[in-house]
Amino acid sequence: MVSTTRSDDADSSDRLEDEAGATAVSGDAGRMRARAASDGRSARRIRYQEIAEELGTEIDSLAGGTVLPSESELSARFAASRVTVRRALEVLREAGVIASRQGFGWFALGEPVRQHLGRLGTIESQLELSGRTAAHRIDEFGFHHPPAEVAEVFGSSADVLRVKRVNLADGQPFAVVTVWCAHPYGAQLSREDVERAPFSEVLDVDLAGVSQTIGADSAEPDDAQRLGVPVGSPVLRCRRITTDRDGAAVLFSEHIFAAHRTEFVVELASASSTPTGLRLIR
């Protein structure tokens, strides 16, 4: 009868081979997991670069100041995580293509609309001098009872002409302007008149002075829609009173500027001079 009993040395040898095989399998699995993780990191790097390249191409055709879709909207569009989308946006920021501000997110960089406060002139003329195309759109035209602040400036509560327009630079909205025109000047104007040219060019009166107050505010829904910015985003609010040579108020206007598209410039004659009337309100 043939014995099937194995020696202790044979059993020991088999165990060593099994353990060695298990170690080899474990090592292969580890290398595979490491390779997969490396491939995943590489894919993520490639993905955010792809997104950055696609967005960069689109942004090239946008006007400066155009607000981009939110990170969550971009994440849904590209089927990518917000981390990947944010990394793509950071790449574009580092390239000087876009910027972000608290309140309305990411926007295309471009030359802001600069207004010189020391000059009595229209924003249209200032834009044209800088080589940009100025335009405006009339949204409202009619005669209305003036607010208390306007009635006090005009010295009358009688109905006055009120015009609401949107100012554009190179086709991009940068300001919503509401103008009240004192009686009898407003009664002489038609919608076609104010669509054709600024008030300073269509009024039959010499405008000699301007007093204006500028402060920070947040965009109301109507203004946000007209400016193409999110509700509550930062804006600059300017209230301006324009007078004739006798000091009588002719125009009362309120200008709502998109803060990321506008800069105000004050020029000083010397390092020690102070512009007349310029002060901080505490």
Secondary structure, 3 states (H helix, E strand, C coil): CCCCCCCHHHHHHHHHHHHHHHHHHHHHHHHHHHHHHHHHHHHHHHHHHHHHHHHHHHHCCCCCCCECCCHHHHHHHHCCCHHHHHHHHHHHHHCCCEEEECCCEEEECCCCEEEECCCCCCHHHHHHHCCCCEEEEEEEEEEECCCHHHHHHHCCCCCEEEEEEEEEECCEEEEEEEEEECCCCHHHCCHHHHHHCCHHHHCCCCEEEEEEEEEEEECCHHHHHHHCCCCCCEEEEEEEEEEECCCCEEEEEEEEEEHHHEEEECCCCCCCCCCCCCCCCC
